[in-house]
Amino acid sequence: MTEPIRTAHTADLSTAELHEIRAFLDTAFDGDFSDEDWDHTIGGLHAFVRDEHGLAAHGSLVQRRVLHRGRSLRTGYVEGVAVRADCRRHGLGGRVMDALERAIDAAYVLGALSASDEGAVLYEARGWQVWPGRLAALGPDGVVPLPDEEGTTYVRPAAGRKLPEASDALHDTLYFDWRDGDVL
């Protein structure tokens, strides 16, 4: 039986809880969860569910800045979403996303995430949309195009807001803030 969803900022989690989450994500991503991925996952809101075997599902939300048409958009970026293999298809990913989307609706202009093929099914069912325009990052040496991220980056407007428009080639780019490792 699973416990109620818990949300907590990274600062409110114990060292043991952070180690447990990191180990969970390492396992969930079959060892393909780097130190940079971990760095991207902490520093914001964590939503997670436990059961009698430990962590069953996790996701986090960190603040990022996204530039679009000269505006800096406060963006809640979803990271580290995983469900333990024996708990998949029981609604736990949806419960984690419910908590993260509530935070997006209350505190951000936009939600964004980069999805795997498996994860895309969950996000699309929840109304997240693939960003139809171009993607780039504002790197240390200027603009870095991110063509490999196009088609896998999803966005969702916060409640009561609209998505930024992607209507023409000159103005359809979302420029994300830079970070080491995978930018998106």
Salt bridges, closest charged atoms under 4 A:
GLU17 OE2 - ARG6 NH1 2.49
GLU20 OE2 - ARG50 NH1 2.76
ASP26 OD1 - ARG22 NE 3.15
ASP35 OD1 - ARG22 NH2 3.16
ASP51 OD2 - ARG84 NH2 2.62
GLU52 OE2 - HIS53 NE2 3.63
GLU79 OE2 - ARG179 NH2 2.55
ASP86 OD1 - ARG84 NE 2.57
ASP98 OD1 - ARG126 NH2 2.44
GLU101 OE1 - ARG126 NH2 2.64
ASP105 OD1 - ARG156 NH1 2.83
GLU150 OE1 - ARG134 NH1 3.45
ASP168 OD2 - ARG69 NH2 3.92
ASP168 OD1 - HIS171 ND1 3.03
ASP177 OD1 - ARG64 NE 2.69
